[in-house]
Amino acid sequence: MADPLQLLSQRFAEAFAALAGSAVDPAVRPSEHADAQVNGALSVAKALSRPPRDVANDVLGRLGDVSDMCETVEVAGPGFVNVVFAADFLNDQLRIALSDERLGVQAAPTSETVVVDFSAPNVAKEMHVGHLRSTVIGDALVRMHEFVGNRVIRENHIGDWGTPFGMLIEHLLDLGEARATEEFSVGDLDGFYKEARKKFEADDIFKERSRMRVVALQAGEEETLRMWRVLVAESTKYFNRIYRQLDVLLTDDDLMGESTYNDLLPVVVERLRSGGHLRQSDGADVMFLNGFTNRENEPLPLIIRKGDGGYNYATTDLACVIDRVERLGVDRMWYVVGAPQAQHLQMVEAATRAAGWLPATVEMRHVAFGNVLGSDRKMLKSRSGESVKLSALLDEAVERARAAVREKNPDLEAAAQDEIARMVGIGAVKYADLSTDRVKDYIFDWDRMLSFDGNTAPYLQYAHARICSIFRRADVARDSLAATLPSISAKEERTLVLGLLQFDSAVRDTIDKASPHRLCTYLYEVATAFTGFYENCPVLKSAEPVRSSRLVLCDATARVLRTGLGLLGIDAPEAM
């Protein structure tokens, strides 16, 4: 099974190529006047200096017999080709899709190994709303790659190494491990970090102790490493609570902190030096890469090792590339990181390609994203002016959802209300983020994201729940319809089926562009098409065989909605 528009495009592409002598995009699009419209004749006519209608008719003459999929194919307007698909063809394609557990979404042509680098909180610091986008976008892309059969390696590149750990370990010693562990257990990582920083800035003795502790840490002194492990372990417990609350796939097995690459850092320097890529600048080892300059148009250095012998973030990122290419054998590396890191990642890619570590066949992709803003269009902050803690935001989402669910369905038992509130609240936060073009900023708006109208998670979740209620009222098991052949007659049925059959294209387009909002838009269009179908095509009141046929369409819609929401990491309740 494939998207009918894609199948049509393949047929027309051959006819256009035969006429133009080269590949041509037929530009097949949905149409208000037919099931599809082919617009390619306009561009070809311009290239050939011929009237578009003549070109369109010429293409139809080369098209061959398409009666197996088309009911009518007609030239219209200034040179468009309007196409109406044959009902039997649509019925058959839907039947094939429903017999497939992936609902017609095609597997990747060849399974690729894909590393997705996302979330990346810092040890001894709480996750804030700024971590939301990386975490949910990365999780959705992981789910989609796995869905089409790629081997996905999740890497949570946490900040667990460097000079701040000197002061953190010393503060841990001052507090005592028991008290520090207690603070971590109640999620007060920020308080712990701020106290350590305050002492570091105010107390010269503490500052010197911290510096000496960094030396001990980097030298591998066992007791210092043990205390460092305590900090990492307690922080990881906190991260895991957030990940469970947010319902993302990350586990301890996915942790790849900065410390993981420590032994590789000298190797990076030596390999760059032996390859003739390092230069000296103010005592530091740097790389100067073509095309990168500062504001004064001077060459911009990528610092590999500082003048004091310490390594930089770039060194760790270069080590990551070596590890992922040479140990993991990746085909793609996707970095789900904020837009401000664009130049840094571009320089890392340029450096690894110049060094010969990153083959041309391996993709390094920055999946950039914008910021979460408050109603004032500034970075979202709490009332105290600090970054909003992610755990508090998710708790509030569930509480607000509980009130909305209680208002919509007050007869639900308390336990059911709690579970649905969790699905709706967490789903609303994730969908509001994912449904926004990731490269753009978006305004965090509780009323909009929890609304049961519009392009929101509650709207899609309610559409799914409403379909489930149809089957409860019909007293029909959905799997009993497996052998029922759908029949399409009404306009709204046709619109819905055409939408359902585009699931494959929507998923593949989303992966290709690494943009979850495209799948969100598709699911919203399907839910909207279902509403039009349900309001104009009676289901339970229709006589057989129409009743069963329309129940098949209901089942197909529910399956697409549930599967699509699942690819976004969002639950689909069966009652709301």
N, C-alpha and C positions, 0 to 999 in steps of 0.2 A: 504494500500500500504506500502511496505517496500523495502528497498534496496535489489535487487536481490542477491547480494553477501551475505547479511545477511540471507536471506531465504535459500540460498544454504548451508550456514554454519550450520544452524539449522538442516537441513536434514542429512548432513554428520556427525554432532556431535553425533547423535543417533547411526549411524552405527559404528563410531569409539568407542563409549562407549560400545557397545555390544561386540566388539572384544577385547578391552583392559580391560574391567571390571571396568573402571573408566572414569571420564570426560576427554576428549581430545579436544584441540583446533584444528579444522580441518585446520587452517591456510589458509583460502581462500583469494586469492589475484587476482587483475587484471592481465591479461597475454597478451603478444604480439602474442601468438600462438592460443589463444581462447578468449572467453569472460571472463573466470575465470580459475584459476588453484588452485587445492587443494593440499597442501603440507604436510598435517599431517602425511602421511604414513611414512615419513622419521624418525620422532621422535619416533613413535610407533614401527617401525621396530627395532630401536636401543634398545628400552626397552625390546622387546620380543626376541631379537637375531634372527630375521628372515630377509630375503631379502625384501627390500622395495617394489619391484614390486609384490611379493607374498602378502604382507600386503595390498597394494592398490587394488589388485584383490579380496582379501577376503572382504575388505570394500564394494566394489561394489556389491558383492554377498549379503551383508546384507543391502544394501541401500534401496531396494524396488523400486517401480515404480516411476520415477521422470519425466515421459513423459509430465506431465502437465506443467512443466517449462523448461525442457531441450530437446534440439534437439539431441545432442550427448554428451556422457560421456565416455571418453576413457583414459586408462592408457598410460602414455608416459614417455620416458626417464628412469631415475633410480627409478621411483616410483611416479611421479606426476600424477594427474588426471586432464585432460583438459576437460572443460565444455563449450559447446555452448548453449546458451539459445534459446528456441523456440521463433520465431518472434511473434506468437500470444500471448505468455505470456508477452513479453516486451510491445506489443501494449496495452494489457489489463492493465498492471501496470501503463503505462503512462496515459491512460484514467482515471483511478482511481485517480491518483495524480492531474491531471488537474481539476477534479471535486471538489477538496478539496481546501478551501481558504488558507490552510497552505502548499499546494503543497506536501502532503504526509508526512510532518513532524509530527511524532506522539506526542500526548500530554504526559506529564509526567504521569507515572502510578498512582501516587497520588500527588495532589497539595501540595507543601511544602511552608513554609514561609521562605523566604531568605532575610537576611539583607546584602546589599552590601554597604560597607563603602569606599567611594572614593572621590577624588578631594582634599578636606581638605586644602584650603588656610588659611592664617592668616589675621585677621582683621588688617587694616591699613598697609598692605603690598600688593604690586601688584603681580599678578600671573605671573610667569615666565615659561620658556619652561620646567622647572622641574615639573610643575603641569600638563603638557600635557598628560603624559603617564597614570597617575592615573585616570585622567578625562575621556579620551577616552576609555581606557580599561574597566573601571568600567561601563561606559555608555553602551558599547556594550554587556557586560555580563548581565546587567539589561534587555536590550531589548530581549536577547535570553531567559532568564528565563521567562519573561512575555509571550513570544511567545509560549512556551510549556505549559503554564497554571499555572506556579508557582505564588504565592503571593509574590511580591517583595517590600521590604521597602528600599528606597534609603536613605542613611544617609550621609550627608555632615558634617563631624566632624571638623568644622572650629576652628581655634585657637582664641578664643575670651575672654580669662581669663588669669590671672597671673600677675606677677610683672611688665612686660613692660607697662601695662596699666596705672600704676601710672604716668610714664613720658609722656605717650601719652595724658592723660587727662590734665596734667599740661601744655603741649605744646598747646593743644587745647585752654586752658584758655588764654595763652599768645597771641596767634594769634587772638582770637575771633572766635566764632562759624561761623559767616558769611564767613570770609576768609578761615577757615579750610574747610568748606563745598564746597567752590568754588574750592579749590585745589583738593579735592576728585572728584568733578564733571568732571574735565579734566583728571582724571586718574593719578594724581601725588601722589599716596599713598606712593611710595618709598621716594619721596622728603620730605614728611611730617614725615615719620619715621626717616629718616636720620638726619633731623634737630633736632628732639627730642633726638635722641641718642647722637648727638654731644653736645648738651647743658647738657645732663645728665653726660657726661664724663668730661666736662670742668668747670661746675659750681656747686660748693658744695651746694649752697643754693637751686638751682633747684633740685639737687639730693635728698636733705632732704625733699623738698616739695613732690617729687615723691614718696618717701618711705611712707610719711604720707598719701598720697593719696591712696596708695595700702591698707593701714590699713583701711581707710574709705570705700574703695570699698568692701573689704572682710567683713566689719561690716554691709554693706547694707545701708550706709548713702545715703539718697534719691537724693540729688543734684549730688553726685558723680555717682550714678547709672544712672541718667538722661544723664549726659555727656558721660558715657560709652555707653549708648544706641545710642547716636548720632554717635559715632565712628562705632559701629556695623552696624547701618542702612545705613550710607553712604558707608561703605565698601561693604555691601551686594548689593547695587545698582550697584557698579562697578563689582562685581562678576557676577551679572545677565547679564550685558552687554557682558561679555566674554562668558558666557554660551549660550546666544542667538547667538552670532557670531560663536561659535563653534558648535551650533546646538546639544546640549545635553539636557537631560530630567530634569536636576536639577532645582528645584524651591525653593522659600522661605519655602515651607512646608517641605522640606527635610533637613533644617538646624538643626543640633544637635551639637551645639558648646560645648566646654569644660564646659562652664557655666551651661549648662543644668543639669549636674551631680553634681553640687556643694553641694546640700543638701544630696546627697548620700555618700559623701566622709567620714564623721564621721561614717556612718553606715558600710562602708567597714572596717574601722579600728576596730570597736566594734565587728563585726561578726568574723573577723579574730582573735581578741584577745580572744573572748569567746570560739572559736574553738581550741585554743591552738596553733595557727599557727604563731604568732608573736614572734620575738626575738629582743633583744636590741643589737645594734652595733654602737658604737661611739655616743650614745645618740639618735639614730634613731630607729624607729620601722621598722623591715625588715622581709622578709621571706627568708629562705635558702631552695632551692629546689634541689632535687636529680638530679645529672647530669650536674649542671651548676657550672663551676669554672673559675677563672681568669687565666691570663698567668702564674702565679706562682703555678697553680693547687690548689689554695685555694678556699673554697666555695664562690660563687659570690652572694651577697645579692640583693634581689629585694626590693628597698626602697619604703616603703608604706607611712611613715610620717617622715619628716626630723627632726633633732634635735631641730630646732626652731619652730616646730609645723606645718610647712607648708607641703602641700601634694605634691606628685610627679606625673609625667605623668602616672606611673603605677597605681596609685590610681584611677585616672580617667578612665583608661582602664578597671580596675576591676569593677568599677561602671557601665561601658558600658555593660559588660557581664551580670551583675545582671539584669539590665534594659531589655536587649534584651531577656534573657531567661525567666525571671519571669513576665515581663509586656507584651512583644510582643509574647512570646511563639514560638520562632524561631526554625527552624529545621537546618538551616545553617547560619553561619556568615562568610562572605567573606571580608577580608581586602585587598583592592587594594592599597598596600603601597610598597615603594621602598625596594629593597633587603637588604639594611643595617639595616632595622628594624627587621630582621629575629629573632635574639636572644631575643630581647625585647618581641616580640609577642609569641615566644615559652615559655618564662618565665611567661607571663600573662596567657597563656593557662594552663601551669603546675600548676600555683597558683590557678586558678579557679576550676580546676579538683580536686586538693588536698583539697580544701575547700568544695567541694561538690556542687558548684554552677553551674558547667557546666556538665550536664549529658553526659554519653558516647554516647547517641543517637544523640547529637547535634554536628554538625561539626563546628569547628573553623579553617578556612583556610586562610593562607597568600598567596594572589595572588601577588607574588613578581615580580618586573620588574627591568631591567637595566637602563642605562643612555642614554641620547641623546648626541652624540658627534659631534664635528666639524670635518672639514677635517683633522685637525692635530691629531685626535683621542683623544683629550682632551675634557673635558666638554664644551658644546657649549656656547660660549660667544659672546657678541657684540664686535664691533671694539674698544670700550672703555674699554674692559676687564670685563664688568659686565654681569650678567645673561641676556639672551635675554628675553625681555618682551613678554608675550604671545600675547597681543593685537597687537603689532607691527609685530610679526611674521605672524599672521593671515592676517593682512592688506596686507603685502607683498605677501603672497600666492595668494590672490585674484587679486592683480595687475599683478603678473606674469602670472596667469591663463588667465587674460583678454587678454594679449598680445598673448598667445598661441592660444586662441580661435579665436581671430581676424585673425591670420595668417592662421588658418585651414579653417575658414569659414567667409571671409570678407564681405559677402553679408548679414549677420545677422543684424537685426536692433539693434541699440545701447542698447535699454532696454533689448532685449533678450541676447545680449552679456554680459551685466552686471549680469543678473540672472545666466546664464550658468557659467560665471567666478566665481561667488560665490560658486556654486555647485562643480565646478572642483577644485578650489583653496583649499577650506576647506576640500573637499573629499581627495585631494592629501595628505595633511598634516596628516589627520587622518589615511588614508590607509597605508602610509609609516610607521607609528608607529604600527598599528595593524597587518600588514603583517609580521612584525619581531617577531620571537620567543620572547615572553615578557621577559624571563629571561636573554636575551642577550642585550648588548649595541648595538646601531646602529648609523651610521653616517648620519647626516642630509645633504641631497644632493638635492638641488632644481632641477637640470637638470634631475636626475633620477626620482624623485617623480612626476614631471609634464610631463614626457614622455608619449606619446601615444603608446609606444611599451613596452612590458615586463609586469611584474607583478605589475601594478600600477593602481590607481583609474581611471585616464583618459582612460587607455586602456579598462577597464571594462565598464566605462560610455559610451565610444564611441561605444563599441559593442552593448550596449542596444539601444543607439540612432540610430545606423545603422539598427537594426531590426525594430524599429518604422518607419524608413524611407521606409523600404520594404513595409510595409502595406499602407503607404501613396501613394506610387507608384502603388501598386496593387489596390488601391481604395477599400480595403476590411476592414470591421470592424472586429476587433479581436474577439469580442464576438459572431460574426456570425458563428465562427468555432466550437462552443461548441459541436455540434452534430456530427462533422466530426471525423471519426475514423482514426487515423494515420496508415500508412502502412510502414514497415521497410524492405528495400531491400538492399540498398547500404551499404558498410562497414562504411562509414563516418556517415550515419544515425544511425547505430547500436552503434557506439562509442559515439555519442552525447546522444542518449537515455539512455545508460548505465550510462553516467555521470549525466544526469538529475535525474535519479532514485536514486542516492546516496546522494541527498540533505538531506534526513532524517538522514542518518548516519553522514554526515558532521556536521550538527547542534548539534546532540547529543554528538558526539565526542568532539566538541568544548566546550560545556558546561561541560562535564565530566572532561576535562583537564584544564578548565578555560583558554583556549589559543585561542584567536581570530585569530591568524595567520593560524590556521587549516582551518577555514572557508574561509579566504582569498585565501589560496592555492587551495581549492576546486573551488571557483568561477573563479579563473584564468584558471584552467583546463577546466571548462565548456566553458569559452569564447574561449579558444584555440580550443576545439573540435568543437565549432560552426564555427570558421574560416575555419577549415578543411572541414566541411560539406558544408558551403556556397560556397567555392571555387571549390568543386568537384561535387556538386549536384545542378544543376540549379533549381531555385525556380520559378520565374515569367515566365520564358520561357518554363517551362514544361507544358505538356498537363494534363488535369484532368484525373483521380483523383489524380495524383502524385502532381500536383501543390498545391492543398488544403492540402494534407497530409504534404507536406513540410512547408506550412505556419503554420500548427499546431505545427511543431517542432520549427519554429521560435518564435511563441507565447510562447511556453513552456520555451524556453531559456530566452526570455525577462522577463518572470514572475519570474523565478528562480534568474536571475541576480538582478532584482529590489528588490525582497524580501530579498535576501542575503545581498545586499548592505545596505538595510534598517536596517537589524539586526546589521550592523556595524555602523549605524548612518550616512550613506552616501547617498546622493540623486542620483537618476538615471535620467538624462535629457532625453527628448524625441527627442531633436535635438542638434547638436553640430557643 
